């Protein structure tokens, strides 16, 4: 499930006792919106750099498709919420998987 975690602190956790799931899950206990870089500000939250600038280095497309790394903007989001999926190739620290049929607890304002 994809959710923008910049307006409401929340966590997505596998229900207790869910077999085959890692401990914990993605969470962001901070509201990012007040800290959003000016150039990414949008009504009610933050845009991502790809949406704003439409450049390969931010979207991991074109010339950056195979050599895409974090940018200053994605580092900002990662610094605010370490579990955040902050750029298109950020799988190593931001992908959580559980078997199909797993129940989850979605907690707002943890």
C-alpha positions, 0 to 999 in steps of 0.5 A: 500500500502506498500512502503519503506520510507527510500530513498525518503521522501513521504506522502500518504494522502486521497484526500481532502473530502474523506468520512470515512477516518481519517485525515492525513495519513502515511508520512515520511518527512526524508531520512533515508538512511544516518542514517541507522545502519551499519548492516542494510545498503543495496545498495540504502537504509536500510534493515529491521532486519528480512531480515538481521538476520532472527531471530524470535524476529525481524520477529515476528515468531516462539517463538516470534509470540504471544509476539512480540514487538519493537526492537532497530532496529524498534525503530530506524525506528519509531524514524525517521518516527513516522508513519512507520510500523516498525515491524510486530505487529506495527498496533496500530500507523501505520495502516491507512484505508479508504473505497474502492475507495478512491483516494489518494495523494502521495507526494514525498519530502513533 
